[in-house]
């Protein structure tokens, strides 16, 4: 076990089969990461975004006409609002944690994140998104 991947792009346009959300900056990530193996999750598959590098990874400028068209249509839905929440949190100094997870595991992970100050926590399944905490 090597620990989480910091400021590394671990998902495409949105996470899939993962719980993702914001936690206050600083030590709030430590207890979450430390508790994940107890939930059966290896920490080397977890992503943590923070700072300016995290912002660039979260929402890069679209390149090419295909990406721009795709981005245009995505901006009509829920995904754009979630990205805006996360963008705002990263700009305020919060960290974003992305934990690959099965549907049944989502509750334990979101409870862990919320218990450590987490908010804007969502489960991204295949074809659906579920809000697990408040914004």
Helices and strands as residue ranges (DSSP letters): E 5-6, E 18-23, H 28-36, G 37-39, G 43-45, E 47-49, H 51-58, H 64-74, H 78-91, E 95-100, H 106-114, E 119-124, E 129-131
